[in-house]
Amino acid sequence: MKFGNNFPTVEEVKNTDIVDYLQSLGFKPAKIIRYNHWYLSPFRDEKTPSFKVNQSMNRWYDFGDGKGGNIIDFGILYHHCSVGEFLKKMNTSFSFRQQNIEPNNEDDDAKKIKVITAKEISSLVLIRYLHKRRISLDLASNFCKEIDYELYCKRYYALGFINDAGGFELCSEKFKGGSSPKDITVIKIDAETLTVFEGFFNFLSYLTIHQKQEQPKTDFLI
């Protein structure tokens, strides 16, 4: 997108690719996992990336601060300015890629994961996979379901971990993905600290390590 001398509209700015904009500011992703670009947070010094941009959704989330949103939300926090001031900043000679918003077609629908059923874990394949990851079935069953899902008109099953919006993060030995809607998962026990995990298997492994110890007094964000 090249704004030139024309003042950009709010919608034009919102549709600006966040990854492209971060690159213009000098920020490069530390790692990329499918649509997710992970950065060292632009808001503070850190050694472990905790700032995520989902390029497909064109949204960001800072796990360290618990904040997120669109590019305008980012801009007013990063530049310490108002919405109007940020729109003026975007009226520059920079050229940004704008996210294409197209109506869904049949090919797009085929790419989406459709959850068919969610039930208690019973598949021997998934139980063996848990054993391989050193996670007990009892522990996994407290947080996960066996998900039967459809992708590209074919049926599959995987371990599913529900998020706060009702979607599932899915994982099996040969697949990792998620169903819509995408969101984080917060498990609260009214603690004074927060422990952040990139994926639900990291969370389960953490609990496994602490099973025989005193349970950690912390909230969890996955």
Stockholm file with secondary structure:
# STOCKHOLM 1.0

chainA/1-222         MKFGNNFPTVEEVKNTDIVDYLQSLGFKPAKIIRYNHWYLSPFRDEKTPSFKVNQSMNRWYDFGDGKGGNIIDFGILYHHCSVGEFLKKMNTSFSFRQQNIEPNNEDDDAKKIKVITAKEISSLVLIRYLHKRRISLDLASNFCKEIDYELYCKRYYALGFINDAGGFELCSEKFKGGSSPKDITVIKIDAETLTVFEGFFNFLSYLTIHQKQEQPKTDFLI
#=GR chainA/1-222 SS CBCTTSCCCHHHHHTBCHHHHHHHTTCCCSEEETTEEEECCTTSCCSSCCEEEETTTTEEEETTTTEEESHHHHHHHHTTCCHHHHHHHHSSSCBCCBCCCCCCCHHHHHHSCEEEEEECCCCHHHHHHHHHTTCCHHHHHHHEEEEEEEETTEEEEEEEEECTTSCEEEEETTEEEECSSCCCCEECCSCSCEEECSSHHHHHHHHHHTTTSCCCCCEEEC
#=GC SS_cons         CBCTTSCCCHHHHHTBCHHHHHHHTTCCCSEEETTEEEECCTTSCCSSCCEEEETTTTEEEETTTTEEESHHHHHHHHTTCCHHHHHHHHSSSCBCCBCCCCCCCHHHHHHSCEEEEEECCCCHHHHHHHHHTTCCHHHHHHHEEEEEEEETTEEEEEEEEECTTSCEEEEETTEEEECSSCCCCEECCSCSCEEECSSHHHHHHHHHHTTTSCCCCCEEEC
//
